Amino acid sequence: MTLPCTFGSTAVPTRLVRNMRVIGSYEYEVEVECATKTFSDYTTLAAMAAPCSVTRLLSGKMKVTTAGTSGTLVLNGTTKTNCYIKDISAAEADGSQLGLWLFSITFVQDTST
């Protein structure tokens, strides 16, 4: 079963949440595993990513530094603003004849503002 997920106005073909880290309103990071039959689903998301560094401030909040695209992440009904793609794996075609592309994405929220 896929989870409803969007980043900005782009649908994320999420099939499961691999890892989620939430510490109050200070820290939010989630890694999702994706599967799609449409390769452009991957390339659209990859185009929004850029090298990213995350710094924990003295306040405990997280500062994200990147040239990537900021967006609102909606995952299974939960909305997080000011998010970025921290990491996106290269898409790999599954060994089956289904033409299924598998990749993972880590989103992180900038809570410093």
N, C-alpha and C positions, 0 to 999 in steps of 0.2 A: 504494500500500500504506500502510495506517495503522500508526502506531507505538503500541504499548501505553503508555498514559499515564493516571495518576490523580493527583488532588490531594485529599488527605484521602481520603474515601470516594467522591469524585465522579469519574466517568470523563471524561476530556478527549478529545474527538474529533479527535485530532492526525493530520494528514496528512503534515506534514514539519517538520523542525527548520530554522528559518530562520537562527538565529544562536545560538552557544553560547560562553560565556566562562567558562573554568575556570582558576584559578590556585591550584594545590595545594589546601589546605583553607581558604584565605583568602577566595576569591571564587568564586561560582557564580551565573551568570545565563544563562537560556536563553529564546529566543523561539520559539514554535511557531505554525505556521499550522494552523487548524482548519477542518473542514467537517462540517456536520451537516444532516440533514433535519428535525431536531426542535429548534425554537426554544428550548424549555426547557433544552436542553443549554447554550446561551449564557447565558440569564438566571440559571441556577443558579450558574454560575461568576462572572458579573458581580456577583451579590449578595455574593460573598466578597471583592470588591475594594474598596479605598478609596484616597484619595490617599496616596502613598508617597514617602518620601525615603530615599536610601541615602547613608551617610557612611562614608568610609574612615577607620578609626582609625589612630593612630600605629603600632599593632601590625601594620597591613596588613589586618586583618580588617574585615568589612563590618557596619555597624550599620543595621538597617532600622527606620524609624519610620513606623508606620501604624496605623490603626484597623481594618485589614482582617483577615481570618481567616488564622491561621497553620495550616499543614498540612504533611504529608509528601508530597513530590513523587516519584512513581515514573515514570521515563521510560525505556522500553526496557530494563527490568531494573535500572537504577541508581536507588538510593534516596537522597534528600536530605531531611533533617529541617529543621524550622524555616524553611519557605519561605513566601513571600507572593506575591500577584499584584501586580506592579509596574505593569503596564499591560494593559488589555484594550481592543481596538478595538471599535467598534460593529459589530454583525453586519449584513451586507449580503446580501440575496437575490441569488443569481446570476441572470444574464439568461436562463438556460435555463428550460425548463418543468419542471425536476426539483425545484424548491422547495428548493434547496440554500443553506444559510446559511454564509457565510464570515466568519471573524474571526481575529485573532491575539491571543496572550497572551504576556506576558513574565513569567516567574517569577524571583524573586531569593531567595537564601538569606541569612539573618542568621547570620553566623559569629562574632558578637561574644561569644556565651555559651559 
